[in-house]
Amino acid sequence: QVRLVESGGGLVQPGGSLRLSCAASESIASIYIMNWYRQVPGKQRELVAQIILGGRTNYADSVKGRFTISKDNAKNTLYLQMNNLKADDTAVYYCNEGPTWGQGTQVTVSS
């Protein structure tokens, strides 16, 4: 079973940018769907973005035009580029593939 490790979270001011990374323990080249989710305490985990084999992507309405999901098969790494961050983007962000989840990385947007 693949293991996933997120990194790249941190504290950023509103309007700023962050790039999250999700390093996989094995090849992700043939994985059909990989996802980024986020969760705020007391709320359900929310699907933020997904990338489907072949390159098609889907985004939550709240992040469309600001976030970009991508992957580098050579590096076995999934990315989430987050621009124009807002306070409402504050959450723990998780990488997901099937039943496998990473440990999460905290993103805090605050002035």
LINHU-V137054 format. One record per pair of residues at least 24 apart in sequence whose C-alpha atoms are under 10 Angstrom apart, sorted by the first residue. I is the first residue (numbers start at 1). J is the second residue. If there is no record, write none. Layout:
# LINHU-V137054
i j
I J
I J
This chain:
# LINHU-V137054
i j
1 25
1 26
1 99
1 100
2 26
2 27
2 28
2 97
2 98
2 99
2 100
2 101
2 102
3 96
3 97
3 100
3 101
3 102
3 103
4 76
4 77
4 78
4 94
4 95
4 96
4 97
4 100
4 101
4 102
4 103
4 104
5 77
5 78
5 94
5 95
5 96
5 101
5 102
5 103
5 104
5 105
6 77
6 78
6 79
6 93
6 94
6 95
6 101
6 102
6 103
6 104
6 105
6 106
7 79
7 93
7 94
7 95
7 102
7 103
7 104
7 105
7 106
8 79
8 80
8 93
8 105
8 106
8 107
9 91
9 92
9 93
9 104
9 105
9 106
9 107
9 108
10 90
10 105
10 106
10 107
10 108
10 109
11 90
11 106
11 107
11 108
11 109
11 110
11 111
12 85
12 86
12 87
12 90
12 107
12 108
12 109
12 110
12 111
13 84
13 85
13 86
13 87
13 108
13 109
13 110
13 111
14 83
14 84
14 85
14 86
14 87
14 88
14 89
14 108
14 109
14 110
14 111
15 82
15 83
15 84
15 85
15 86
15 87
15 109
15 110
15 111
16 82
16 83
16 84
16 85
16 86
16 109
16 110
17 66
17 67
17 81
17 82
17 83
17 84
17 85
17 86
17 109
18 67
18 80
18 81
18 82
18 83
18 84
18 85
18 107
19 67
19 68
19 69
19 79
19 80
19 81
19 82
19 83
20 69
20 78
20 79
20 80
20 81
20 82
20 93
20 94
20 95
20 105
20 107
21 69
21 70
21 71
21 77
21 78
21 79
21 80
21 81
21 95
21 105
22 71
22 76
22 77
22 78
22 79
22 80
22 94
22 95
22 96
22 102
22 104
22 105
23 71
23 72
23 75
23 76
23 77
23 78
23 79
23 95
23 102
24 73
24 75
24 76
24 77
24 78
24 95
24 97
24 102
25 76
25 77
26 73
26 75
26 76
26 77
27 73
27 74
27 75
27 76
27 77
28 53
28 71
28 72
28 73
28 74
28 75
28 76
28 77
28 78
28 97
29 53
29 54
29 71
29 72
29 73
29 74
29 75
29 76
29 77
30 54
30 73
31 73
31 97
31 98
32 97
32 98
33 57
33 96
33 97
33 98
34 69
34 70
34 71
34 78
34 95
34 96
34 97
34 98
35 59
35 69
35 78
35 79
35 80
35 94
35 95
35 96
35 97
35 98
35 101
36 69
36 78
36 79
36 80
36 93
36 94
36 95
36 96
36 97
36 101
36 102
36 104
37 91
37 92
37 93
37 94
37 95
37 96
37 101
37 104
38 89
38 90
38 91
38 92
38 93
38 94
38 95
38 104
38 105
38 106
38 107
39 89
39 90
39 91
39 92
39 93
39 94
39 104
39 106
40 88
40 89
40 90
40 91
40 92
40 93
40 106
41 91
41 92
45 91
45 92
45 93
45 94
46 91
46 93
46 94
47 93
47 94
47 96
48 80
48 93
48 94
49 80
49 95
50 80
50 95
50 96
50 97
51 78
62 88
62 89
63 89
85 109
85 110
86 110
87 111
